[in-house]
Amino acid sequence: MAKDLETEIQSGLPHKDYHDPPPAPFYDPAELRKWSFFRALIAEFVATLLFLYVTILTVIGYNHQTATAAEPCSGVGVLGIAWAFGGMIFVLVYCTAGISGGHINPAVTFGLFLARKVSLTRAVGYMVAQVLGAISGVGLVKALQKSYYNRYKGGVNMLADGYSKGTGLGAEIIGTFILVYTVFSATDPKRVARDSHVPVLAPLPIGFAVFMVHLATIPITGTGINPARSLGPAVIFNNEKAWDDQWIFWVGPFIGAALAAFYHQSVLRAQAAKALGSFRSSSNL
């Protein structure tokens, strides 16, 4: 790879069969006049609503099954909850990728914004749509199953007993790093050009990343890695403990997303090395 990079820098002609899209503008007010922008906002709202509706119902159903059954292993278990979150992300990213990019997560949107994949206008719009969708999805769960929702704490993300806030924050940072790193890798232009004949290839690893992170961090924080997922239940359930820990589920994912964006763009895609090589080449002229 180093040899290819050196050749590319020296010749000035990239030898590749794919093209990196130009960086998105930092702020693009023209998007506010396009139907495609508002269609993407609707897609993000509906996708996040469906995501929270199905996953929070799964959590509440599992808690009800384990509380009322004689067998301690009744219900879908932690494995089933992880599958619900990962499976829904796979389905929804597949459905919305061609419309909005299938973010369904403010942390993902933030990471892509830092990498200049989306403009500030689109990033803010997506985050608002995702938060509103999450609140609406959890509100729908409470409207249909109010007694169960209140009894089983509404699927709220809270730091588990025995874990420090630092441990919870670290779990959210690393978990979100894994997710956003996977998003960058799965949607990399080079990989897309090579694997374009397999349309489910990008949503599949993203869904699996969500699944694996849930297996690891459900016992610690209930697994946030998505500020909208954490805020929606907190708003509807409105519990003091949920609000006390809420900062963990925003600060952690945003730090993890920023680290993933830096790692992918500056290290894996060698942006820093290319810039340094160009500087050294021009200094010899």
N, C-alpha and C positions, 0 to 999 in steps of 0.2 A: 504493500500500500504506500509505503514511503517513497518507493521508486516511482509509482504512478503519480504521486503528488509532486515530486521533484520534476518529472517530465512535464506535467501540466503547467507548473509555474514557469519553467524555462521556455517552453514553446509559446505560452500564452494562449494555447488552444486546448480547451478541455476535451479529453478523449473519453466520452461517455455517451451512452444511448438514452439518456434521460435529461430532463431540463428542470432545474430548481425554479419554482415560481418566484417572481419578484417579491420582495418584502411588502407586506400590507402597509398602507399609509398609517401613520400614528393616529391621525384623526381624519375621518372622511365623512363630512356632513352630507355629501351627495347620497350616501346610503339611506338616509332618512326619507328620500323621495322614491325609493325603489320598492316595488311589491315583493321582490325576492328577499329583501331584508325582513319585512314584516312576516312573510311566510316562514322564514327561518325562526323568528321569535315564537310564532304559534307552534311550530314543530318542537322547539325546546320546551315550551310550556306543557304541551300535551304529553311529551315523552317523560318529563320529570313527574308529572301527575300520575301517569300509569306506573312508573317505577316505584314511587312511594306507596301507591295504593296496594300493589301486589306484595311488595316486600314487607310493609308494616303489617298487613293482614297475615302474612306467613309467621312473623314474629309473635303476634298476639295469639294466633292459632296454636303455635308450639307451646307457648306459656300456659294456655288453657288446657291443652292435652296433658302436659306434665303435671299440672296442679290437680287434675281430677282423676287421673288414671292410677291404677294400682301398680303398674309396672314402671320402674324408674326410667326405662329407655323408651317410653311411648313418645309418639310424635316424630316430627321430621328430624329433630336434633340439630346440633350446630352445623353438621354437614348439610342438612337440608336447607337451613337458613342461608348458608354460604352459596349453595346452588341457586337459591331464589334470587339473590342479589346478582351473582355472576351471570345467570341465565337471562335475567331481564335486561342487563346491560348489553349482552350479546344481541338479543332480539331488537332492542330499541336503537342501538347504534347501527345495526344493519338496516333498519327501516328509515332512519333519519339522516344517515351519512350523506346522501346525495342532496339533501335539502339544507341542513344547517351544519353539517359536519358531525352531528351526533355527539355533542359534548356532554350534555345532561349532568353537568358537574361544574360549579364555579371554579374549582381548582384546576380542572382541565382547561377551561377557558382562559384562566389567568396564565397558565404555563404557555399556551399557544400565543397569547398576547405578548408575553415577554420575548418569544421567539419571532415576533413579527409575522405570525401566521394570520392573525385577525387584527382589525383596527380597534382603537379604543371605543369607538362608537358601537361596533358590533359586540365587543367584550362586555361593556356595561349593559347593553340590551339583553344579551344572553343571560347574564347573571340575574338580572331582575326577573326575566321570564322563568328561569330555573327556580328561584326562590318562591315566586308566586305559584308555580306548578307544584312544588313540594308541599307548601301550605295547603293548597287545594286538595291534593291527593290524600294527605293525612286527615283533613277535614271531612273528606268523603268517607274515609274509614270510620271516623267517630260518628258520623251521621247514621251509618248503617249498623254499627255495632257499639253503641255508646257504653253499655254496661261492661262489655268485655274490654273495651278500650281503656276505660278508667281503672278497671280492676288490675289490668296487667301493664300499667304505666305507659301505654301508648307507643311502645317501641322507641322510647327516648334513648339517645346516646348519653351515658353517664359513666364516669370513671368507677370501675369496680372497686369494692372494698379490698384493702391490702396493697393497692398500687398507688404510688405517688403521682403527683401531677406531672413531674418530669418524665416518669415512665410513660404515662399516657400521651404526653406531647411527643416523645420520641417515637412511639408506636404510630402515631398519626403522620409524622414527618416521613418515616421510612415507608409506611404503607402507601402514602400518596406518591412518593418518589417512584415506587415500583409501578403504580398505575400510570402515571404521566409519562414515565420512561417508556412503557409499553406502547402508549398512544403515539409517541413520537416515532418509535421504531416501526410500528405497524403502518403508519401513514407516510413514512419516508418516501420521497419521490423515486428514489432508486429502487426500493422494494416494490412500490406500486407498479412501476414500469415493467419489472421482471415478473410479477405475480398477478398482473391485471386479469388473467384468465380465470382466477379463482376469486369470485366476488365476496365470499364470506371470510377471506383470510384476515382482513383487518379487524372486523368485529370479534372474531373468535379469540385471539390472544388477549384482547382487551377484556372480554368477559371472563376469561380464565384468570387474568391478573386480579380482577375484583374477587373472584372466588377464592383464590389462594390467600389473599390478604385477609379476607374475612375469617378463614380458618385460623390464622395466626393471631388475630387481634380482637376477635369477639370476646374472649375472656377478659380482656384488659379494658377496652373502651366501648364494647359493643360494635366497634368498627364504624368510624365516620368516613374518612377519606373523601368526603363530599359535603361541603358546608351546607348545601341546600337540604340534603338528607337529614342532617343534624338539626337544622333550624326549624324545619317543618313540624316535626313532632314536639319540639320545645315550645313553639308558639301555640299549638293546639292543646297540648297537655298542661303547659304553663305551671311547671313545678320548680320550686326554688333550687333544688339540687341540679336540675337540668340547666338552669340559667347560670349557676355557679361554675359549671364545667364547660359552658358553651364556647368560651374563648379558645379552649384546646382544639375544638373542631373547626376553627377558622384559622388560627395561627399555624397549627401543624400542617394542614393541607396546603396552605399557601406557601409555606417554606419548602415543603417537599416538592411542590410543583415548580418553584423557582429553581431549586437545585437540579431537578430533572431537565428543565429547559436549558440550563447552563451546560450540564454534562453532555447532552445530546448535540447541541449546536456547536459548542466550543471544543469538545473533545472527540466525540464520535464522528461528527461531520467535519472536523478539522478546520473550523472557521478561523480559530486563532492561529493555527499553523499556516494556513493559506495567507492570512493577512501579514504574518511575520515574514513568510517567504517572499511575498510581493514587495515588502518594504526593503528587504535585503537585496532583491534583484534590482530595484530601481536605484538603490544607493550606489550601485556599481557603474551606472551609466555616466 
